[in-house]
């Protein structure tokens, strides 16, 4: 059967459909709809909807489409009467085609427009609050969504499966009428943040045009050979097919192609959208130059893979939500190129065989997952859900595993990806194919998913990596599933779609993300710009009440990771975050320690420099109280002062009441987020240990935060808004210290519990060294000691009972039970002793110099031999002029030869013909997305790195990459000529290698 379908595909390769599906795929979909319940359910639902459209006559269908010149709108202003937020584009019953031109508020049920709120089609301006409301625009957007996302999709699917012309007739009417208005609707959503400067098609602004264009191209492809599309267009301009090709596919394709070539979007997700829009239109219209922008231009798919995916397969934009989204864009292009048939590519191109893309599509999603949660950092909506399942399932890795299995080049590949799919589904593949959570991916499954080959043999394991060095993320994990715990520390550079939150912490327990990252909704909203994105809204230290990243540079280095039960620990720093404030140390140490039936988290945050340090803590739920601190009365205003209070003024759409004249992307004064923290209370006295408790829900679930304030500290509590009216309002506990050229070492212990937890008390230990911190944690079973020092030098700690602990290392852990040491862990040191117990190591760390590098095989030759038992451990590679070190997993050690488990390539590009801006600059035409941080300043990420000419092998080192993503300053610009391709590598001769030693008993 498979061979027969393949033969059909080859014979019909020049006919439609051929964009996302082929005649073989149509045959498969027909078979699926008869054979499998998941496919039958999908097709039945599509047919039910398609039949409704098919029952309408030509005039009724055409009347649905808004006339030329109509306005389309999101509806961001919400309801002018009750102030409720509205779902965008008239969703969730706000608009309905049975009530043309009207919208209904989902909260107060008022119908608009009306006599008090008239809308002639151009919107209504409220003179009282200064906001604009586009009621008819919202209705028009709803219709556009209904037609382009649903009606044409269902009709084209049903026609392709059944051949019944009632479906193609209805589709032809809608398409023909849509072609009338498509090239005239050039603004996109009228209330999109760019305002008068916005462009688009129908309701879609900018790169979102491509998101609909590719669907319309797919629909036309499935309907292409219908006689109804060969019939004359009502416009009198050729056939329906020709009119649609010209006014929708060609018009939208040119829009996308022109934007690609401006280069303004670099290699962001928006640019990927533009490229795939041009590619889809190019394939339908056989326009080689549009196709080539995805194959040979500087913004080709391979450029995205080379420069946006790191050695761990992690995507560069600092948001997992955008990572998942952009991978779907890459696979969308990969699908089209898989089916591409041109003289240059008679058999198409299979990008699913690209090793880095394979890693990104599957393993990267597992590595970043935190106990069933995809972590919220940067621009992505908050996660307030509770996970109750203990299964491995994660949506994107599952969907992508299906794609990888379907597109595997050989049987071995199919077996490999079928096993991966079985793992992520816990063997329940058939059930997952029926999961409504698949959303729009169900369309791909219907056409391309084949018979499930049962996995035989042992189930593979895909253990998540704790250190993701390319992205700069460390994850500590204990347990699995809904009962598991995880702490994520992000120390890498804050790039596009990031917040100002280097060294932020996300903590997961009780099935939730307890730290409730406020996240992202509308990027231009006042609450987003002035609060959620600021440093102060996160769980970290704010210096001098300023945001991070106001100067060039971001991100830093990891120093060690240790996992030796019952403890997992990591340390990282990011001094670049606060260059503006003269900060010399900005360093965080985390230890996740099992105790009783749960775990607790020790957090040590060191800061040196600046005159005020505010350690910000917040969790989901309600702050029930603080033990150990006497709190004063609620103060007027906010933490910014008595005359400022923004936190209570958030209205629909995330803007601030009375501030309509401020426009979009406005940060409310003083611009640091402190004005959003209201209901402020300050301590009048505090104890050496203060415990804040958050009640998580209506059950007994709580989060306890044990704080050990240093002398002169003050505790402050406050409340703040979520980014939408319907979201929880977080409550903060802040530890503040002030002083000239201040030096702080904040110590906190976090424990979540269903029944009170294991931690009884927490104390800061006395010690004889400024760089060292010791924490004594009394639990229900005994006492734990956590020791930390930034320098591996001899330190003596004193316990509460007067016992001495001798320590020489970076990290140490002792567990005492019944006056005996039950467990000891020592990292990066030589001694950890208490009373008669002693744990030692011959070496604190192994250090060597790189003498030679095999760049293709990721093998280093060192100046010293290493022990052979380092396989699977982490090596940290650095050089004096690098902005950060690079952790790599060790594949093998053989004497002086060290093989790394990951690729050494950082980026690839090509020299253009533009005149260099300076004598030491080479002009690259392929953007390097890691070169610029979220505040649009140079990141320093490539500083000092090796750049090699792919043609000649000549090389140089990079001075830096400018914030245009393109111009690269190098020490030897003469090594590169126009047209030369180049590769930037992470490791080179002369680099220093460090491997901290961890021992335990």
C-alpha angles and dihedrals in degrees: 000000000000092000090050092052091048090053090052090051093052094046092048098041093116094050134076135301099049108125105082097345136035133202087268089056090050089054090048092050091051089051092046092051090056099038110037129054093216092055093041090054092050094049094043091054091048092049093050090056095040091053090057091056093043090054090062120087126236095265093049092050094048092047090062094067113088111243123257113284094031122147121236124199144181094220094233094158091065121198118352091204108044098016095233122160113247126214108247126268095014096295128161096038098309089120130025129181089227088068104047117207095005135108130191125211107238091216110040094020093225115156120230143240101037138149093284093043106036121182118185089187097282097076138257125270117214106216092196099061101015094237128135123226122198105194097162090040089057091050091049090050090051091053092048090051092047093051101039100036102033119011098048092039093053094042095049091047093050093046092050092050101040105022088222108153094210085080096047090045092057092043091051091054093050095043093047093051092043089054088059094061105026099086092044097053095078103150104066117206105001094215095049109130097255090067115181092011095057125114133182146116126277108326094338121098124208116319091007085076087076092053090065097032093062090053092049090049090051092048092049090048091056092045096038100108097042114122087229089067091049089056119100117277117243086235090067089234103119127288125338088253093052093045092051091046092052103038101035113018098036094037094048092040093054090047090055095040093051091050091049090057095050087068090209092129094052106195097325125133088264091059090048087055092051092048094051091047091054091044094053092048091045093054094047092047097033092236105161097197091056092048091047093058085073094043113034110008127093089263096051120139091257090058089056092050094046096047108026100045119066131210091278093050092252117146117239104233108095097242128080089210091059089043092058091043095051093047087056088054091051092050089047089058090042090055092054093045091048088061095038115124116186133140088260093047108026091164099038125238123280108210090170086081092062106114095216093048090048090054091047093050097052123005096039091062091052092047095054096042116110111203095313095324127105099220121247114229125140121358108358133106117271121266112231096155126117117224114219100170125090094200125118093236119137119168104225098042088049095051092044092049088058090052093047091050093048093048099040111134096223145010094270089057092049091051091048095051094040087057091048090050091050090052095051090047095042085236093304097115097141091052092049091054087062094050112122088209086079087078113172090001087076087077091061091047092052093057102032114022111105136194112310111247107213113241112239127196129030118339111256119239125224105190111194119247112241095207120051100186099182094057095032099238131139123192124193112199136187124179126347141271125351092348094048127105130217137176119196121199117189111202100153127101118297102236134167114339091015128130124228091267115116110170093019118159129223114190125194128194139126087041092295144092094250097188090065101212103213092225130178143304116152109010094211097049119119093237090051098048098036100038123005095048095046125100092242095064092063137074103264143075121297114205120213090345088285132132118247123247101039088134130047116286137051139186130029146198142310116225106189144348122199130181114182115140130288090019137056118181141175137178129200140160139204110188090161089072093074106029086129091064097045092249113171098179127037104157136150131198121193130187123183108199129187116228127168109327093333143039137243131209124229114203123191114181117186122194128175121183136039129062102260131039121190117187104203121206129176135157136184115272133034126320100236097186149298124257117205097030132084108218126206128225124292109277126221119251119008143294086283091062144291094283097055126069119154100151095082095045101069112128137180114316092025097276126127125257113255093015102094089119091061093074127208130324090028120152112211114233133303083028098219100090095250091114089066093059106090137165086054119189125178130203118251092191134004139194127227087260122039122180124201117193128201120197104220102195145335091294127068095278112132141168117217119199113196109197124191103198119201121230113295094021125139129203119221129186126198144158128233139185127259116234092260131038092243095053126092120270109234122225119217136211111196129191109206129193128179133192143116113286087354127208119197138176107190115198122197135164120202124196129173118199146172093205112022102293135237102276114097102171141348128212135182110234125228115245140171099234131072094215094054131085127188127190125195113202119190111204134180089266102041139291133318125197122204117192128189136177133168089214127050096231132128113282132173119210125192121216125218089262093051098257117145122232115196114207136178111172149066097268135011138176132190129181116200121196124173091351091304130105106245098178139012132187126185126184128185094358149083107230142037115164141160124177106315094347119098132174117185141175128200090221134030092203142341116245129187142156125243109243100173137006132205095206095191097047096037091233124146129201111210134197091239137043120250130207113267096231096076095095110133093015125114127259120197115215122196147153132200097255098042118109091223143002123254122230115208131179114241116240097185144335126218113172106293093351116098118187117199124212096222138060118266096214116114100174145339130214147151134243114244133203098252115120112259115253091224139010094261096046131101117197112231121192097199112078117238101215096194090061095082131051127218092269089059095250128124113280098206087221095135097039111136094002125140117258118192130194106235092208102047105018090233114143146193138177123254121246090192144305116248123236091258087078089232119063111079124196112213137174093235110034091163090074091073131064131185110284095025117132118218141192127213114212130201097217133045143164111294096034119135122239124206129182114181112215119232122195133176142168 
